[in-house]
């Protein structure tokens, strides 16, 4: 499905002769005022392609001397690897509408990304559109090397039919505290309605912690990132509470520690899942679902609960010859009109302040998305720090051992991971 499977965000060292041309070489600030044809890449799922095609058609119809050529991101083991290789080869497209925030520090280090703040209206456009949430996407030098574009704030999806079979109230499932969540999970297990209460991927890829530990940590802390001000934040009572919660889930076999080949929630193998609004259309004909915010230790009101953003953003690449056109296209593609078209086509949330009031008619017509629109205002992004992927891999390795497989103790895992991550965040 749509959960982003990233094999790596480390730039490829080889040079690939990719078919997509950016319209010329160059780098740095060259071409900042130049206009002309550009090439863009977007994701390869049907809804995003449909949006991208109509956006490009609308731009091209109005700008015959600045035509946009669009294509899906070329195939590779991951989009991040393909983009990194294109930067190395000097033939990256002008815009990529599928840029992982975790990959941005690496792309920036390669010299592949334009600082959007260098455009005269760059800073104001980004902050006016995204509000306070934009600050999470700034780089160390204060610039924006990515435009915050769209998010999929993750929540707890639950299977109403399985909850009812287990004697749980499907309209008021009582999942807001750890104790309540665990009690419900134990009841699901005892009733034998599914193999597991919840079954996040137990695999070791660096990004998997974005769909188990990190959403709950964001909620537990009221919006902390894994690293802030160059230091790991999680070696404290909040980090321990979240890790202990998940360790109990695995120790009590409420989740499996072997990978399930398929979608456990869609297949009825798990009664709950941590997913974002992309799942509404995926599950609508498969599961009678409900959704609630992720739990916290003592419980937090829904309108105050934070979660992981699961965002993808837009990068403007230094290989682009006609950067002024690229910037204009980027603003056009993230305008109020095009963000509305995006919302209608994909059900994913534009990273735009006042989202639910700006598109009040959409949310009234599509009430299943309302809670995700509300949640989008309280999302935490991965830290925009150097060695980002290595930091997440270090965390995942320790988490897998101590939490998923129960080897060693949680306090030691958190302490050891903090020491290593502090060094990585300092560039060591």
Buried (B, 14 or more C-beta within 10 A) or exposed (E): EBBBEBBBBBBBEEEBEBEBBBBBBBBEEBBBEBBBBBBBBBBBBEBBBEBBEBBBEBBBEEBEEBBBBBBBBBEBEBBBBBBBBBBBBBBBBBBBBBBBBBBBBBBBEBEBBBBBBBBEEBBEBBBEBBBEBBBBBBBEEEBBBBBBBBBBBBBBBBBBBBBBBBEBEBEEBBBBBBBBBBBBBBBBBEBEBBBBBBBBBBEEBBBBBBBBBBBBBBBBBBBBBBBEEEEBBBBEEBBBBBBBBBBBBBBEEBBBBEEBEEBBBBBBBBBBBBBBBBBBBBBEEEBBBBBBBBBBBEBBEEEEBBBBBBBBBBBBBBBBBBBBBBBBBBBBBBEEEBBBBBBBBBBBBBBBBEBBEBBEEBBEEBEBBBBBBBBBBBBBBBBBBBBBBBBBBBBBBBBBBBBBEEEEEBBEBBEBBBEBBBBBBEEE
